[in-house]
Amino acid sequence: MTQQQQPQTQPHLSLFRGWDDRGKHVWSPFVIKLEARLRFSGLKYDTAVGSPRTAPRGKIPYLEVTEAHHDGGIIETRQFSDSALIIQELVGAGSLPALNDRLGASQRQHDLALRAMLEDKLYFYHTWERWTQNYYTMRDYTLWSVPYPVRVVVGLLIHRNVTAMLYGQGTGRFSAEEIARFRLGIWTSINDVLVESRSKRMARADGDRDREPFWVLGGEEPTEADCALFGFVVSVLISTAGPDSRKVVKSFPVILDYAGRIQDKYFPDYEKFF
């Protein structure tokens, strides 16, 4: 049998999430976003711990892709970092479908704007809350694998770096009350969109699909924005380092319904987050 005739095997994917919490979501919205993207497309993967010290670009999550011969011999192992770049790599390799290709130009713009609001605005508001208002909780979760005496020193270094980053980015220049208003405004706008989307889905649903997910752009299938939004909702609900944000999100039943339906369908093996 020639090389061209050899049966092809699917690559093996290992997702490094930074924490040893099998069967649970972790606090990083970008880890949850990437897991959702894989599960929406039915792509199988294993989870592993890893750490920023061993990660490409020093970032969590990162993905290791191992491709093998038909007889199981390893061909190549590659690592990719940054959730957006990982998705682009898998789409380019044909392992994932391009979710947004079916969207019109206006919908693609809305999808991109929603992701930018979450990842380039809300993320920093949550980071500020976790690292400045709930420092010890965040430190101990982030540095769970580090011995306590070292954790104290490393935690202070991280806190100093995060504080400087937030000040340079702009979030650190606002008061706690102003940041809280910004966070509430974003979650309120997300809730308003999801209320419309759920109404559209319920209008065209039958009894057998009553618990099917509904999607943020109101379509029949998820888009890239749904991966990011699900990641941020779940991250807020499970993180004990952001109690104010958790209280805000839990005050919106439609947001909880949105995430709960996705959880039930795509993450039945994971511990429920509320």
C-alpha positions as CSV (number, residue, x, y, z in Angstrom):
1,M,0.0,0.0,0.0
2,T,1.4,3.4,-1.0
3,Q,1.6,6.3,1.4
4,Q,-1.3,7.9,-0.6
5,Q,-3.4,4.8,-0.1
6,Q,-2.9,4.5,3.6
7,P,-6.0,5.1,5.7
8,Q,-6.1,8.5,7.3
9,T,-6.7,8.8,11.0
10,Q,-8.1,11.7,12.9
11,P,-5.5,13.7,14.9
12,H,-5.5,13.3,18.6
13,L,-6.3,16.5,20.5
14,S,-5.2,17.3,24.0
15,L,-6.5,20.5,25.5
16,F,-4.4,22.0,28.3
17,R,-6.6,23.9,30.6
18,G,-4.3,24.9,33.5
19,W,-6.2,23.1,36.3
20,D,-6.7,19.5,37.3
21,D,-10.5,19.6,37.4
22,R,-11.7,16.8,35.3
23,G,-15.4,16.8,34.8
24,K,-15.7,20.5,35.7
25,H,-15.4,23.8,33.9
26,V,-12.4,25.9,34.9
27,W,-12.5,29.7,35.6
28,S,-10.9,30.8,32.4
29,P,-13.6,32.0,29.9
30,F,-11.2,31.3,27.0
31,V,-10.8,27.6,28.0
32,I,-14.6,27.2,28.2
33,K,-14.9,29.1,24.9
34,L,-12.6,26.6,23.2
35,E,-14.2,23.6,24.7
36,A,-17.6,24.8,23.5
37,R,-16.2,25.3,20.0
38,L,-14.9,21.8,19.9
39,R,-18.1,20.3,21.3
40,F,-20.4,22.3,19.1
41,S,-18.7,20.6,16.1
42,G,-18.5,17.2,17.7
43,L,-14.7,17.1,17.7
44,K,-13.3,14.8,20.4
45,Y,-10.5,15.8,22.7
46,D,-8.8,15.0,26.0
47,T,-8.1,17.4,28.7
48,A,-4.8,17.9,30.5
49,V,-3.4,20.3,33.0
50,G,-0.3,22.0,31.6
51,S,0.9,25.4,32.8
52,P,1.9,28.8,31.4
53,R,5.5,27.8,31.9
54,T,5.2,25.0,29.3
55,A,2.6,26.7,27.0
56,P,3.4,28.3,23.7
57,R,3.2,32.1,24.2
58,G,2.9,31.4,27.9
59,K,-0.9,31.3,27.7
60,I,-3.7,29.0,28.8
61,P,-5.4,27.3,27.0
62,Y,-3.2,25.6,24.5
63,L,-3.8,22.6,22.3
64,E,-1.5,19.7,21.4
65,V,-2.3,18.0,18.1
66,T,-0.8,14.6,17.5
67,E,-1.2,13.0,14.0
68,A,-0.4,9.3,13.6
69,H,0.2,6.7,10.8
70,H,-2.5,4.1,10.1
71,D,-0.5,1.7,12.3
72,G,-0.4,4.1,15.2
73,G,3.1,5.4,14.7
74,I,3.5,9.1,15.5
75,I,4.0,11.4,12.6
76,E,4.0,14.8,14.3
77,T,3.1,16.6,17.5
78,R,2.3,20.3,17.4
79,Q,1.2,22.8,20.0
80,F,-1.0,25.9,19.4
81,S,-1.9,28.7,21.8
82,D,-4.5,31.5,22.0
83,S,-8.1,30.3,21.7
84,A,-8.8,32.4,18.6
85,L,-5.7,31.2,16.8
86,I,-6.4,27.6,17.8
87,I,-9.8,27.8,16.2
88,Q,-8.4,29.4,13.1
89,E,-5.8,26.6,12.9
90,L,-8.4,23.8,13.2
91,V,-10.7,25.5,10.7
92,G,-7.8,25.9,8.2
93,A,-6.9,22.2,8.7
94,G,-10.5,21.1,8.0
95,S,-11.0,19.7,11.5
96,L,-13.6,22.3,12.4
97,P,-16.3,23.9,10.3
98,A,-16.3,27.7,9.8
99,L,-19.3,28.6,11.8
100,N,-19.6,32.1,10.5
101,D,-19.4,31.4,6.8
102,R,-23.1,31.0,6.5
103,L,-23.7,34.5,8.0
104,G,-24.4,37.6,6.0
105,A,-22.0,40.6,6.3
106,S,-24.2,42.4,8.9
107,Q,-24.4,39.3,11.1
108,R,-20.7,38.7,10.9
109,Q,-20.1,42.2,12.0
110,H,-22.5,41.8,15.0
111,D,-20.8,38.5,15.9
112,L,-17.4,40.2,15.8
113,A,-18.7,43.2,17.9
114,L,-20.1,40.9,20.5
115,R,-16.9,38.9,20.9
116,A,-14.9,42.2,21.1
117,M,-17.2,43.5,23.8
118,L,-16.6,40.3,25.8
119,E,-13.0,39.7,25.2
120,D,-11.7,43.3,24.9
121,K,-13.9,45.0,27.5
122,L,-15.7,42.7,29.9
123,Y,-12.7,40.5,30.4
124,F,-10.7,43.4,31.9
125,Y,-13.6,44.4,34.2
126,H,-13.7,40.8,35.5
127,T,-9.9,40.6,35.8
128,W,-10.0,43.8,37.9
129,E,-12.7,42.4,40.2
130,R,-10.9,39.1,40.7
131,W,-7.3,40.4,41.2
132,T,-8.0,43.6,43.1
133,Q,-11.2,43.0,45.1
134,N,-10.8,39.3,45.7
135,Y,-7.0,38.9,45.5
136,Y,-6.5,36.0,47.9
137,T,-9.2,33.8,46.3
138,M,-7.9,34.5,42.8
139,R,-4.3,33.9,43.9
140,D,-5.0,30.6,45.5
141,Y,-7.0,29.3,42.6
142,T,-4.5,30.5,39.9
143,L,-1.5,29.2,41.8
144,W,-3.1,26.0,43.1
145,S,-0.1,23.9,42.2
146,V,2.5,26.2,43.8
147,P,3.6,25.5,47.4
148,Y,2.3,28.1,49.8
149,P,5.5,30.1,50.7
150,V,6.3,30.4,47.0
151,R,2.6,31.3,46.2
152,V,2.8,34.4,48.4
153,V,5.8,35.8,46.5
154,V,4.5,34.8,43.0
155,G,1.1,36.1,43.8
156,L,2.4,39.5,44.7
157,L,4.4,39.6,41.5
158,I,1.3,38.7,39.5
159,H,-0.8,41.2,41.3
160,R,1.7,44.0,40.6
161,N,1.8,43.0,36.9
162,V,-2.0,42.8,36.6
163,T,-2.5,46.1,38.3
164,A,0.0,47.8,36.0
165,M,-1.6,46.1,32.9
166,L,-5.1,47.2,33.9
167,Y,-3.9,50.8,34.5
168,G,-2.2,50.9,31.1
169,Q,-5.2,49.3,29.5
170,G,-7.5,51.8,31.1
171,T,-9.7,49.8,33.4
172,G,-7.5,50.5,36.4
173,R,-8.2,54.2,36.1
174,F,-11.9,53.9,37.0
175,S,-13.4,53.6,40.4
176,A,-15.1,50.4,41.7
177,E,-18.5,52.0,41.3
178,E,-17.8,53.0,37.7
179,I,-16.5,49.5,36.8
180,A,-19.5,48.0,38.3
181,R,-21.8,50.1,36.2
182,F,-19.8,49.2,33.1
183,R,-20.2,45.5,33.9
184,L,-23.9,45.8,34.5
185,G,-24.4,47.7,31.3
186,I,-22.7,44.9,29.3
187,W,-24.7,42.1,30.9
188,T,-27.9,44.0,30.6
189,S,-27.3,44.5,26.8
190,I,-26.5,40.8,26.5
191,N,-29.7,39.8,28.3
192,D,-31.7,42.0,26.0
193,V,-30.3,40.3,22.9
194,L,-30.9,36.8,24.4
195,V,-34.5,37.7,25.3
196,E,-35.1,38.4,21.6
197,S,-33.2,35.3,20.5
198,R,-35.2,33.0,22.8
199,S,-38.5,34.5,21.7
200,K,-37.5,33.8,18.1
201,R,-36.6,30.2,18.8
202,M,-39.7,29.5,20.9
203,A,-41.9,30.9,18.1
204,R,-40.6,28.3,15.7
205,A,-40.1,25.4,18.2
206,D,-42.3,22.3,18.7
207,G,-42.8,20.4,21.9
208,D,-39.9,18.0,21.3
209,R,-37.4,20.9,21.0
210,D,-38.5,22.8,24.1
211,R,-35.1,22.5,25.8
212,E,-33.0,22.9,22.7
213,P,-30.4,25.7,22.9
214,F,-31.1,29.1,21.4
215,W,-28.3,31.2,20.0
216,V,-27.3,34.8,20.5
217,L,-27.8,35.9,16.9
218,G,-31.2,34.2,16.8
219,G,-30.3,31.6,14.2
220,E,-30.7,27.8,14.1
221,E,-27.0,27.1,14.7
222,P,-24.3,28.6,17.0
223,T,-21.8,31.1,15.8
224,E,-18.4,32.1,17.1
225,A,-20.0,34.6,19.5
226,D,-21.9,31.8,21.2
227,C,-18.7,30.1,22.1
228,A,-17.3,33.2,23.7
229,L,-20.6,34.2,25.4
230,F,-21.1,30.7,26.9
231,G,-17.5,30.9,28.2
232,F,-18.0,34.2,29.9
233,V,-21.3,33.3,31.5
234,V,-20.0,30.0,32.9
235,S,-16.8,31.6,34.0
236,V,-18.7,34.2,36.1
237,L,-21.0,31.6,37.6
238,I,-18.3,29.3,38.8
239,S,-15.6,31.7,39.9
240,T,-15.7,32.6,43.6
241,A,-13.3,35.5,43.0
242,G,-16.1,37.5,41.3
243,P,-19.1,37.5,43.6
244,D,-20.4,40.9,42.3
245,S,-20.4,39.7,38.7
246,R,-22.0,36.4,39.7
247,K,-24.8,38.2,41.4
248,V,-25.4,40.3,38.3
249,V,-25.5,37.4,36.0
250,K,-27.8,35.3,38.3
251,S,-30.2,38.2,38.2
252,F,-30.9,37.5,34.5
253,P,-33.0,34.3,34.2
254,V,-32.7,34.3,30.4
255,I,-28.9,34.3,30.5
256,L,-29.0,31.4,32.9
257,D,-31.5,29.6,30.6
258,Y,-29.2,30.2,27.6
259,A,-26.1,28.7,29.3
260,G,-28.1,26.0,31.0
261,R,-29.5,24.7,27.7
262,I,-26.0,24.6,26.1
263,Q,-24.7,22.9,29.2
264,D,-27.4,20.2,29.1
265,K,-26.8,19.4,25.4
266,Y,-23.1,19.7,25.0
267,F,-21.6,19.2,28.4
268,P,-23.8,16.5,30.1
269,D,-20.6,15.0,31.6
270,Y,-19.6,18.2,33.3
271,E,-20.7,19.4,36.8
272,K,-23.6,21.8,36.6
273,F,-22.6,25.4,37.4
274,F,-25.9,26.5,39.1
